[in-house]
Amino acid sequence: MHARTRPSSLYEQLQALPDGLTGEILDGQIHTQPRPAPRHLRAASRLDRIIGRRFDDGDGGPGGWWIFPEPELHFVPDLEVAVPDLAGWRRERMPQPPEDHRFTLVPDWVCEVLSSSTESRDRGIKMPIYAKFGVAHVWLVDPRARALEAYALQGEDWREIGRFTGEDLVRVAPFEASVLRLQDLWIG
């Protein structure tokens, strides 16, 4: 009989998580969360379809981007690993996506959909990591408050570029070439 070996590295521990959990390695610690609730899923999937159609596919928008839901971002391979709800890369910076699941090129944009269980981590841990590694734009979408906060990296700090709510029609960097109707993101 063979003894069961424990995963030794943080990344091996991340890979050994049971189905139904998403894990990240942030500031040297593993963080996990269960699959998101319907409000969260709705906001993320609608935003993926709207932004993706216009900026990834170029249908009704300028194209020129790769947009991926829940990519595994390896800011430091296997040591600093974030999984945002959405991320995007300008195609001039990333002509082709990676062959495996590890994205090692820093994205140009990330979007986190906030929930009561992830908001403090998204704001307090992940946003500073995104700034440290040079993500140019971050959106925080809160389906409970029906709000979108947009930030641009200025030096090493985030500068708020807009806060939008409810049913606003908005143009928000880096996707200001197209109007986003916020009500399309919410349930009910």
N, C-alpha and C positions, 0 to 999 in steps of 0.2 A: 504494500500500500504506500502510495506517495503522499508525503506531507504537502498540504496546501501552502503555497508561498504567498506572503502578503506583498501587495504592491509596494515597491520601495520609494519611487519618486512621486512627487506631487502629481505629475502628469499621468503616471500609471494609476494612481488613486482616482484621478478624474475619469480615466478610461474605464475603470472598474465600477463606476456608479451604476445603480440599477436603472432599467428602462423607466421613463417617466420623470427622471430628474435631469435638469440641465445644470452643468457645473462650470465653474470658472476658477482660475487661479488669479487672485487679485492681491497685490502687495504681499505675496508669499503665503496666502491662506486660501484654502478651498472654500468656495461659497456655492451652495446649491439652492435650487428652487424647483418646485413642482411645475408641471405644465400650467400655462396661464389660463385664467378664467375667460368666459366669452367676451366681456367688454374689451379686455386686453387683446384677445385674438382678433376681434373685429377691427379695432383701430390699426393693428399691425398689418393685417392682411389687406385691408382696404388701401392703406397708405402704400403698401408694396404694389398693389395693382395699379393705383393711380400714378405714382411716381415712376414705377417700373415701365408702365406702358408708354409714358411720355418721354422718359429720359433714357431708359435701357433699350426699349424697342423702337423709339423714335416715332411712335404713333400719336399724332396730335401734339408733339413736342419736338425739341431739337435733337434728341438722342445723345450719344456721346458718353454714356455711363454704363457701368455694370452695377446692378442693384441686387443684393442678396439678402434673403431673410436668415437670421440667426447664423451668420458666418462665425467660424472659430478664428478669432484674431490672435495671432502669436506675436505680440510686441517683443517679447524675448522668448525664443522658441522653447516651448514646454515649461516655461517658468512664469510668464506673465501672459495669461490667456483670458481674453474677454469674449463674451458672446452677446453682442447687442441684438436688439430685435430686428434691426435693419442696418445695412451699411452699403455705402456706394463708393465706387472708384471711377474717376475720369479715365476713359479709355486711352487717352494719350499717356497717362502714367502707368496703366496696367492694360497693355494691349490684349492679353489673354489671361483668364483666371488660372489659378494654380491647378495642377493635376489632382492633388489630394485635398483633404478637407482643411488643411492648415493655410490660412492667409497670413503671409509674413510681411506684405506691403501694407503700410499704414493707410487706412481708408481716408477719403476726402470728406466723408460725411458719415455720421452714425445717428441712429434714432433709437432712443429708449422709450418704451411705453411703460409708464409708471403704474404701479399697483401699491397697495398698502404694504405688501411684504417686500417690495424691491425699491421703493422710492429713496429711502435713506442710503442704500448701497449705490444706486444709480447716481445720486447727487454727490454723496460724500466720498465715495471710493472711486467709482468709474470715471466721473468727469475729470478729476485730477489726473488719472492715468491717461485719459484721452489727450489732455493738454500736454502732459509730459512727453508723449510720443508724437505729438504734432498733428492730431486730427484737426482739420481746418474748421469743421462745422459740426455742432451737436444740436439735435432737436430732442426735446423732452415732450412727450405726448401724454396727457393725463385724461383718460376716458371718463373718470369719475367727475372731474371738474370741467370736462369738455374744453380742454385748453391745450395749446401748443406754445411752448417756449423755444425760441431759437437763439443760438449762441454762435459767435465766431471767435476763433482763437486770435488774440492780439498779444504778440510776444509770448509770454508763458501763462497768460490769464484769459479767462472767458469774458467776453463782452456781450451782454444781452443785445440782440438785434431786433427782437420783437416778442411780444406776448399777445396771443390771439385767443379768442374764446368763442364758444357757441357755434353760430352759423356763419361766422366771418368768411368773406372771400379774401384770400391772402396771396401775396407773392413773397416768398421767403427764400433767401439765399441758403444754399447754392442753387435752388431750383426756381429762381424768380422769373425765369422765362415763361412760366406757366402759372395760371391761377389755380389755387387749391381751395375747394369749398369744404370747410371744416365739417359741416353737418354730414358729409359723406363718411366720416370716420366713426360716428357714434351710433350706438344702438338706441332706437326709440326716439 
